[in-house]
Amino acid sequence: MMQPEQQIMLNQVWAELIIEELVRNGVKHICIAPGSRSTPLTLAASEHAHLSIHTHFDERGLGFLALGIAKASNEAVAVIVTSGTAVANLLPSVAESGLTKEKLVLLTADRPVELINCGANQAINQQNLFTSHVCHSLQLPSPSINVPAQWLLSRLDQACFTQQQGGTIHINCPFPEPFYGKKDEMLLLDYLAPIQAWKAAFSPYIEQPTYSSNVTVSPQWMKVAQKKGAVIVGKVTLEEAQAAAALAKELGWPVLADPQSGYYSSWAHYDLWLQNPACAELLVDIECVLQFGARIVSKRLAGWLERYQQDYYLIDPHAELLDATYHSHVRYRTDITTWCQVHTQSLEERDCFFDHAPSLAWSESLKVASQNALTLARSMACHSETLSELSFALTIGQKAESCDWFIGNSLIVRLLDMVGELNKQHIYTNRGASGIDGLVATAVGVQLANQQPLLALVGDTSLLYDLNSLALLKQATAPVVLIVMNNDGGGIFDLLPVDEKKKDDFYRMPHQLEFSHAAAMFGLNYHKPETLTCAMSMINDGLKEGLHLVEINTPSGQAGEELTRLFQTIQHATLF
């Protein structure tokens, strides 16, 4: 049987090897929640010179904090939690990353096998807890001199290799007690001797080639390029969206850009104009769609795609199926920017130019429709100073000063999709599972990764759900303005065809709460503007300095009524 001093040392050595190998595989940030069973991992991380450490007392919020950092940095972020339900609280953020492919590395401390399923305290079955939501699970044995250090390093490298295309890896670490005591490295000299060369180096134990972004042009491409087509830009980076727009310009095709891309095209507000029969008729003869990135916000565009039956190309680096309508299509799993650049260049170098006159007429008509739909929306917003959810969405994209954006999953993201003017903004969302959990924590993670001022927009129910994560805002390194759109419950449900009484009781669930006391509790500057001009002033002033909670109160049901009138007007209007 292993002596206590040797077990303490072996626990710590394994933890140090795990942390070091993750750093060599690119991990720069690690998020830690409190706990005793995770002590070896926590101490190893805290003593590593090349890690940025982030902490939070709430494991669910911690997972979303890591998700935000991974989202903005495009790098793997590690998470350390103790055993038991602490691990289970990571599931919402893991589910999101499984869909949107941010890279998380979960280091979950566990009881050794002999304490599982025997009534021991804080012991649950953690093996395969995240099932299909992770891209790889690694169940480690308890640290033992009978398991070589080389085995541990090679297994860690293989786990990281499987993560190249994104997603979460779960490394379950069962540590036997004791955890606390003096280090005596002499106890493990023989054990560590075979990896001395690795310790002296700075590369992973096993190096494997990275994802290739080689792109070739199909022989059919020139025929595709001569068709009447459209470019759809989904959830991509701003740089990818700009590359797609450059390709569309060369093709002479319109660009329908999702607000998550941060790109604003001349054909914006399609969630409105697609409801107009004359506009929809212009899309009937489209022969080809190029879609970059998936997970679009607009239900109308998704509905149109579902009915579309012609040539369809989907370009996205992720490996899983991303077409919910199961079209017959051509799928390119590759780097979006590179694909766009290569195909744009092929058009620039072609021997003859296409006659785009037939396509230009209809796409120009849709440009006019876009602007007329926006004008109608502005007329619905009533007086220019009236602060409603619609007027706010119409204004915020033009008026907010330079900053990163995080947009939550309440009514506001749909309004921005309909009427917003977000152009050349770096936009972040959680639109994989589209949950309302962890939005504040994710937003803070984005800020910590980018080190830029941040504007975050969430709904009132979303903020109530993630109230603990307001504590994370004090970690921010630049100004943060958190806007809560308070319509007294789930305003996104206002348009459901449900009896009003049941809508209140079971969907909207009004709470009659406001957030001034929450701001005071977490040390945030609190603002409650009464006019649109005042709101924009408070937001822009807040983006210069400090941490701010801006609460925008609107009457329950107001947005639903405004949108109902707007949709009816759009359907019967002459837009071009």
VOGU-3710 file (C-alpha; in Angstrom, 3 decimals, decimal comma):
1> mmqpeqqiml> 0,000/0,000/0,000  1,256/3,476/-0,893  2,458/5,633/1,979  0,556/8,912/2,612  3,608/11,038/1,784  4,046/9,257/-1,508  0,347/9,610/-2,413  0,457/13,356/-1,689  3,465/13,708/-3,947  2,052/11,503/-6,689
11> nqvwaeliie> -1,260/13,398/-6,694  0,628/16,644/-7,090  2,981/15,342/-9,781  0,093/14,023/-11,872  -1,714/17,327/-11,522  1,421/19,219/-12,557  1,908/16,964/-15,593  -1,719/17,476/-16,622  -1,501/21,258/-16,349  1,888/21,469/-18,064
21> elvrngvkhi> 0,826/19,306/-21,001  -2,343/21,315/-21,505  -0,274/24,507/-21,568  2,026/22,934/-24,174  -1,092/22,145/-26,216  -2,123/25,806/-26,199  -4,126/26,386/-23,006  -3,491/29,896/-21,655  -6,548/30,455/-19,433  -7,902/28,305/-16,635
31> ciapgsrstp> -11,104/28,840/-14,643  -11,291/27,480/-11,085  -14,129/26,925/-8,616  -13,451/26,196/-4,932  -13,197/22,623/-3,628  -10,986/20,257/-1,670  -10,877/17,193/-3,931  -9,550/19,392/-6,751  -6,671/20,704/-4,589  -3,848/19,022/-6,587
41> ltlaasehah> -5,110/20,562/-9,849  -5,783/23,965/-8,296  -2,323/24,177/-6,736  -0,631/23,044/-9,953  -2,501/25,649/-11,975  -1,876/28,431/-9,468  1,871/27,803/-9,600  2,195/27,722/-13,395  3,863/30,837/-14,739  2,128/30,822/-18,134
51> lsihthfder> -1,515/30,617/-17,100  -4,095/33,332/-16,541  -6,279/32,273/-13,607  -9,988/33,124/-13,313  -12,216/32,131/-10,397  -15,930/31,969/-9,581  -17,887/30,404/-6,728  -20,668/29,150/-9,025  -19,693/26,215/-11,276  -22,474/26,843/-13,786
61> glgflalgia> -21,331/30,447/-14,210  -17,695/29,285/-14,256  -18,402/27,051/-17,249  -19,933/29,936/-19,160  -17,069/32,244/-18,175  -14,687/29,738/-19,755  -16,986/29,496/-22,777  -16,811/33,264/-23,287  -13,018/33,302/-23,073  -12,805/30,408/-25,536
71> kasneavavi> -15,328/32,103/-27,835  -13,350/35,336/-28,060  -9,813/33,915/-28,020  -10,513/30,940/-30,306  -8,305/28,902/-27,970  -8,891/26,038/-25,562  -9,766/27,090/-21,994  -9,463/24,737/-19,010  -11,926/24,444/-16,130  -11,204/22,938/-12,698
81> vtsgtavanl> -14,033/21,865/-10,388  -14,350/19,546/-7,425  -16,327/16,304/-7,411  -20,068/15,664/-7,213  -22,778/18,006/-8,455  -20,110/20,651/-9,063  -19,289/18,640/-12,193  -22,929/18,319/-13,246  -23,327/22,114/-13,136  -20,975/22,378/-16,118
91> lpsvaesglt> -23,448/20,614/-18,427  -25,204/23,745/-19,821  -21,946/25,330/-21,001  -20,700/21,972/-22,310  -23,921/21,505/-24,298  -23,434/24,946/-25,858  -19,796/24,279/-26,767  -20,776/20,933/-28,248  -22,934/22,785/-30,754  -20,837/25,893/-31,390
101> keklvlltad> -17,407/24,234/-31,012  -15,663/26,463/-28,503  -12,853/24,438/-26,949  -13,230/23,676/-23,247  -11,049/21,281/-21,251  -12,874/20,053/-18,149  -10,625/18,867/-15,328  -13,090/17,346/-12,892  -11,794/16,010/-9,599  -13,385/12,744/-8,504
111> rpvelincga> -13,409/10,222/-5,690  -11,299/7,111/-6,370  -13,187/4,103/-7,714  -13,486/2,419/-4,321  -15,639/5,331/-3,058  -18,173/5,227/-5,915  -21,584/3,568/-5,447  -20,971/2,736/-1,808  -22,624/5,654/0,014  -19,471/7,776/0,288
121> nqainqqnlf> -20,027/11,536/0,632  -20,037/13,794/-2,441  -19,497/10,831/-4,752  -21,529/10,514/-7,941  -20,812/8,588/-11,113  -18,859/11,129/-13,174  -17,678/8,829/-15,940  -19,266/9,792/-19,269  -21,448/12,301/-17,438  -21,512/14,612/-20,475
131> tshvchslql> -22,234/11,790/-22,972  -22,426/13,041/-26,576  -22,017/16,703/-25,609  -18,213/16,306/-25,471  -15,902/15,368/-28,313  -13,729/13,184/-26,068  -13,806/11,726/-22,553  -10,691/10,595/-20,714  -11,235/8,629/-17,508  -7,940/8,666/-15,631
141> pspsinvpaq> -7,063/6,104/-12,993  -6,064/7,301/-9,544  -2,413/8,400/-9,547  -0,218/5,331/-9,115  3,441/4,492/-9,618  2,183/1,496/-11,627  0,815/3,853/-14,319  3,769/5,464/-16,169  3,937/9,235/-16,581  4,449/8,602/-20,302
151> wllsrldqac> 0,989/7,011/-20,481  -0,591/10,059/-18,839  1,100/12,523/-21,201  0,280/10,547/-24,336  -3,402/10,213/-23,352  -3,632/13,952/-22,730  -2,079/14,692/-26,125  -4,506/12,369/-27,874  -7,433/14,083/-26,142  -6,176/17,485/-27,299
161> ftqqqggtih> -5,703/16,174/-30,829  -9,337/15,078/-31,017  -10,316/18,633/-30,076  -8,747/20,261/-33,133  -12,128/20,697/-34,791  -13,686/22,103/-31,621  -15,830/21,007/-28,714  -15,160/20,002/-25,126  -12,918/17,280/-23,726  -13,674/15,871/-20,287
171> incpfpepfy> -10,757/14,630/-18,199  -12,011/12,980/-15,013  -9,347/12,884/-12,306  -9,950/10,611/-9,274  -7,569/11,718/-6,519  -7,240/9,632/-3,334  -6,577/11,414/-0,073  -4,409/12,909/1,385  -3,908/16,123/-0,597  -2,050/18,345/1,828
181> gkkdemllld> 1,557/18,053/2,956  5,133/18,874/2,090  6,581/18,089/-1,306  9,434/15,629/-1,423  10,439/15,139/-5,032  13,080/12,605/-4,034  10,231/10,119/-3,518  9,502/10,027/-7,253  12,896/10,398/-8,917  12,760/6,948/-10,495
191> ylapiqawka> 9,154/7,430/-11,576  9,929/10,690/-13,427  13,265/9,601/-14,908  11,803/8,428/-18,279  10,333/11,877/-19,051  13,341/14,038/-18,241  13,840/14,945/-21,912  10,198/16,073/-22,101  10,582/18,156/-18,946  13,539/19,967/-20,489
201> afspyieqpt> 11,646/20,707/-23,705  8,670/23,020/-24,430  6,624/20,923/-26,859  3,888/18,341/-26,237  4,951/14,770/-25,515  3,354/13,662/-28,793  3,132/16,213/-31,599  0,456/15,768/-34,268  -0,269/17,816/-37,400  -2,894/20,530/-37,142
211> yssnvtvspq> -6,044/21,027/-39,176  -5,318/21,737/-42,836  -6,971/24,665/-44,582  -5,929/23,799/-48,146  -8,632/24,817/-50,612  -8,943/23,891/-54,283  -11,415/25,257/-56,814  -13,880/22,702/-58,201  -14,016/22,295/-62,003  -17,751/23,106/-61,700
221> wmkvaqkkga> -17,149/26,427/-59,961  -17,359/28,668/-63,024  -20,736/27,152/-63,944  -21,962/27,756/-60,385  -20,745/31,350/-60,475  -22,855/32,155/-63,542  -26,143/31,218/-61,851  -28,679/33,457/-60,177  -27,654/33,046/-56,574  -27,490/34,433/-53,068
231> vivgkvtlee> -24,932/34,360/-50,277  -26,123/33,654/-46,738  -23,766/34,511/-43,896  -24,567/32,784/-40,613  -22,663/32,654/-37,322  -19,137/33,513/-38,429  -16,457/35,998/-37,412  -16,534/39,526/-38,808  -13,432/38,757/-40,871  -15,084/35,668/-42,371
241> aqaaaalake> -18,230/37,663/-43,133  -16,200/40,323/-44,932  -14,459/37,651/-47,022  -17,848/36,159/-47,950  -19,170/39,619/-48,870  -16,143/40,212/-51,119  -16,889/36,938/-52,922  -20,568/37,886/-53,270  -19,598/41,222/-54,796  -17,475/39,457/-57,397
251> lgwpvladpq> -20,363/37,085/-58,126  -22,927/39,892/-58,265  -25,080/38,125/-55,661  -26,943/39,674/-52,697  -25,705/39,020/-49,160  -28,119/38,031/-46,381  -26,001/38,464/-43,254  -27,012/37,270/-39,808  -26,484/39,794/-36,976  -24,125/37,303/-35,293
261> sgyysswahy> -21,652/37,912/-38,116  -21,300/41,600/-37,256  -21,745/42,466/-40,938  -24,491/44,748/-42,283  -25,333/44,399/-45,966  -27,561/46,388/-48,303  -30,074/43,529/-48,188  -30,495/43,621/-44,396  -33,827/43,332/-42,537  -34,757/40,244/-44,561
271> dlwlqnpaca> -36,646/38,908/-41,537  -39,097/41,702/-42,331  -39,146/41,871/-46,122  -39,381/38,080/-46,506  -42,914/38,470/-45,109  -43,858/40,541/-48,140  -45,229/38,348/-50,993  -43,673/40,487/-53,741  -40,225/40,237/-52,153  -40,578/36,508/-51,595
281> ellvdiecvl> -41,529/36,125/-55,261  -38,167/37,583/-56,306  -36,408/34,672/-54,601  -38,398/31,954/-56,367  -35,960/31,564/-59,277  -32,740/31,493/-57,234  -30,599/28,678/-58,611  -27,795/28,570/-56,064  -27,175/29,396/-52,409  -23,746/29,689/-50,822
291> qfgarivskr> -24,060/29,608/-47,034  -21,117/30,382/-44,776  -21,549/29,257/-41,180  -24,716/27,874/-39,667  -27,147/28,808/-36,861  -29,023/31,752/-38,315  -31,378/33,769/-36,083  -34,118/34,551/-38,621  -37,040/32,126/-38,623  -38,219/33,563/-41,954
301> lagwleryqq> -34,898/32,923/-43,657  -34,760/29,438/-42,131  -38,291/28,835/-43,441  -37,314/29,993/-46,925  -34,267/27,702/-46,885  -36,475/24,798/-45,890  -38,571/25,300/-49,032  -35,581/25,980/-51,300  -34,766/23,029/-53,610  -31,944/24,169/-55,923
311> dyylidphae> -28,134/23,995/-55,626  -26,972/24,498/-52,065  -23,398/24,825/-50,804  -22,530/24,992/-47,100  -19,047/26,100/-46,058  -18,152/25,636/-42,389  -15,083/24,131/-40,668  -17,050/22,003/-38,190  -17,414/18,297/-38,813  -21,029/17,572/-37,874
321> lldatyhshv> -24,182/17,837/-39,983  -25,345/21,461/-39,933  -28,331/21,451/-42,291  -31,505/20,986/-40,236  -33,602/20,732/-43,418  -31,514/17,882/-44,872  -31,060/19,308/-48,349  -29,030/17,499/-50,903  -26,007/19,767/-50,849  -22,272/20,164/-51,288
331> ryrtdittwc> -20,431/20,557/-48,008  -16,969/22,100/-47,652  -15,431/21,518/-44,235  -12,687/24,082/-44,397  -11,538/27,527/-43,305  -14,173/30,003/-44,469  -11,865/32,958/-45,102  -9,451/30,871/-47,155  -12,274/29,318/-49,196  -13,691/32,746/-49,991
341> qvhtqsleer> -10,327/34,227/-50,899  -9,390/31,345/-53,204  -12,744/31,429/-55,013  -12,769/35,223/-55,239  -9,315/35,127/-56,789  -10,444/32,511/-59,314  -13,180/34,901/-60,483  -10,786/37,825/-60,697  -8,494/35,751/-62,916  -11,198/34,351/-65,233
351> dcffdhapsl> -10,874/34,865/-68,970  -14,358/36,255/-69,546  -16,842/38,230/-67,475  -20,360/37,093/-66,715  -23,451/39,010/-67,725  -25,082/39,688/-64,369  -27,736/42,051/-65,688  -30,633/39,625/-65,048  -29,616/39,127/-61,431  -28,811/42,759/-60,734
361> awseslkvas> -32,397/43,902/-61,356  -33,973/41,651/-58,727  -31,205/42,151/-56,159  -31,448/45,932/-56,575  -35,185/45,679/-55,938  -34,489/43,851/-52,681  -32,062/46,595/-51,644  -34,913/49,082/-52,010  -37,236/46,741/-50,106  -34,732/46,521/-47,271
371> qnaltlarsm> -34,653/50,285/-46,800  -38,420/50,660/-47,112  -39,011/47,923/-44,551  -36,647/49,735/-42,180  -38,525/53,008/-42,758  -41,816/51,313/-41,884  -40,267/49,883/-38,730  -39,084/53,339/-37,715  -42,571/54,723/-38,221  -43,923/52,038/-35,884
381> achsetlsel> -41,533/53,139/-33,157  -43,652/56,289/-32,675  -41,978/59,390/-31,250  -38,209/59,531/-31,672  -37,675/59,768/-27,906  -39,991/56,905/-26,953  -37,948/54,149/-25,311  -39,403/50,859/-26,489  -37,701/47,590/-27,379  -38,300/48,301/-31,064
391> sfaltigqka> -36,955/51,870/-30,946  -33,957/50,674/-28,952  -33,135/47,937/-31,487  -33,497/50,452/-34,320  -31,038/52,838/-32,663  -28,404/50,956/-30,694  -26,435/49,663/-33,702  -25,904/53,171/-35,062  -25,335/54,983/-31,798  -23,196/52,682/-29,633
401> escdwfigns> -19,520/53,582/-29,777  -16,790/51,119/-30,716  -16,853/48,018/-28,508  -17,334/44,265/-28,552  -20,931/43,042/-28,380  -22,504/40,110/-26,598  -26,166/39,538/-27,476  -28,333/37,277/-25,350  -31,139/34,968/-26,393  -34,160/37,080/-25,500
411> livrlldmvg> -36,422/39,096/-27,771  -33,587/41,588/-28,357  -31,587/39,247/-30,638  -34,633/38,800/-32,885  -35,295/42,543/-32,958  -31,692/43,251/-33,894  -32,013/40,652/-36,644  -35,119/42,402/-37,967  -34,216/46,081/-37,688  -30,706/46,418/-36,263
421> elnkqhiytn> -27,837/48,079/-38,100  -24,782/46,297/-36,720  -21,894/46,923/-39,087  -18,259/45,933/-38,625  -18,892/44,906/-35,033  -17,388/41,902/-33,294  -20,518/40,066/-32,177  -20,672/37,140/-29,757  -23,679/34,984/-28,871  -24,629/31,612/-27,399
431> rgasgidglv> -26,811/30,534/-30,312  -25,954/26,835/-30,306  -28,363/25,636/-27,638  -29,723/29,222/-27,428  -30,265/28,942/-23,680  -30,696/31,816/-21,249  -28,328/30,293/-18,678  -24,827/31,704/-18,240  -25,161/34,700/-20,558  -23,580/37,212/-18,171
441> atavgvqlan> -20,734/34,801/-17,398  -20,101/34,194/-21,100  -20,050/37,937/-21,766  -17,450/38,476/-19,042  -15,358/35,682/-20,548  -15,416/37,466/-23,911  -14,227/40,675/-22,253  -11,404/38,950/-20,379  -10,158/37,342/-23,591  -10,360/40,429/-25,808
451> qqpllalvgd> -9,533/43,109/-23,200  -11,901/45,508/-24,984  -14,908/47,515/-23,770  -18,001/45,324/-23,908  -21,682/45,986/-24,488  -23,888/43,074/-23,377  -27,642/42,859/-23,955  -29,802/40,370/-22,058  -33,426/39,980/-21,078  -34,793/40,258/-17,563
461> tsllydlnsl> -35,459/36,532/-17,159  -31,966/35,789/-18,463  -30,402/38,109/-15,901  -32,441/36,625/-13,060  -31,257/33,188/-14,151  -27,568/34,209/-14,087  -27,620/36,771/-11,274  -24,674/35,134/-9,482  -22,449/35,938/-12,445  -22,730/39,680/-11,802
471> allkqatapv> -19,970/38,970/-9,284  -17,671/38,183/-12,225  -17,921/41,725/-13,586  -15,428/42,976/-11,021  -12,811/40,878/-12,864  -13,334/42,896/-16,065  -10,266/44,706/-17,388  -12,122/47,326/-19,437  -15,496/49,085/-19,223  -18,572/46,882/-19,389
481> vlivmnndgg> -22,156/48,021/-19,958  -24,729/45,331/-19,251  -28,141/46,264/-20,640  -31,141/44,414/-19,271  -34,323/44,730/-21,311  -36,961/44,409/-18,606  -40,413/43,713/-20,039  -41,529/41,894/-16,870  -40,970/38,315/-17,960  -40,633/36,385/-21,203
491> gifdllpvde> -41,606/39,005/-23,774  -40,319/36,710/-26,520  -43,488/34,648/-25,979  -45,829/37,570/-26,725  -46,358/36,471/-30,319  -47,411/32,928/-29,434  -51,035/32,092/-30,348  -51,876/31,211/-26,741  -54,688/32,413/-24,465  -53,530/35,591/-22,685
501> kkkddfyrmp> -54,134/34,218/-19,182  -52,210/31,035/-19,900  -49,506/33,067/-21,657  -48,901/35,032/-18,452  -49,122/32,045/-16,131  -47,031/29,542/-18,067  -44,915/31,415/-20,635  -44,269/35,057/-19,822  -44,287/34,473/-16,036  -44,204/38,145/-14,920
511> hqlefshaaa> -42,037/38,780/-11,860  -42,541/42,513/-11,131  -38,870/42,867/-10,197  -36,280/45,513/-11,003  -32,505/45,358/-10,738  -31,302/48,433/-8,794  -30,697/46,391/-5,646  -28,827/43,727/-7,614  -26,558/46,428/-9,048  -25,920/47,777/-5,557
521> mfglnyhkpe> -25,235/44,310/-4,171  -22,547/43,626/-6,800  -21,080/47,152/-6,839  -22,277/48,182/-10,290  -23,248/51,654/-11,438  -26,996/51,587/-12,014  -28,905/53,567/-14,652  -32,563/53,615/-15,587  -33,053/55,897/-18,625  -36,487/57,245/-19,482
531> tltcamsmin> -35,794/58,362/-23,070  -33,909/56,960/-26,043  -31,384/59,812/-26,093  -30,743/59,376/-22,390  -30,223/55,628/-22,853  -27,653/56,119/-25,627  -25,825/58,735/-23,590  -25,641/56,477/-20,526  -24,415/53,559/-22,635  -21,679/55,505/-24,421
541> dglkeglhlv> -20,531/57,197/-21,220  -20,424/53,796/-19,540  -18,270/52,316/-22,314  -15,578/54,852/-21,436  -15,113/53,844/-17,804  -16,500/51,581/-15,102  -19,005/48,748/-14,760  -22,615/49,608/-15,464  -26,027/47,997/-15,352  -28,504/49,844/-17,580
551> eintpsgqag> -32,085/48,768/-17,033  -34,519/49,574/-19,822  -38,081/49,085/-18,664  -40,834/48,632/-21,236  -44,485/47,713/-20,701  -45,309/44,035/-20,791  -46,722/43,078/-24,177  -45,706/46,335/-25,884  -43,127/44,762/-28,184  -45,523/42,034/-29,242
561> eeltrlfqti> -48,187/44,568/-30,153  -45,708/46,706/-32,119  -44,381/43,703/-34,020  -47,851/42,417/-34,861  -48,744/45,777/-36,411  -45,398/45,950/-38,217  -45,734/42,459/-39,699  -49,235/43,200/-40,960  -48,042/46,456/-42,542  -45,042/44,781/-44,198
571> qhatlf> -47,204/42,027/-45,689  -49,447/44,487/-47,488  -46,922/47,229/-48,319  -45,356/48,037/-51,672  -41,663/47,791/-50,807  -40,100/48,322/-54,244
//
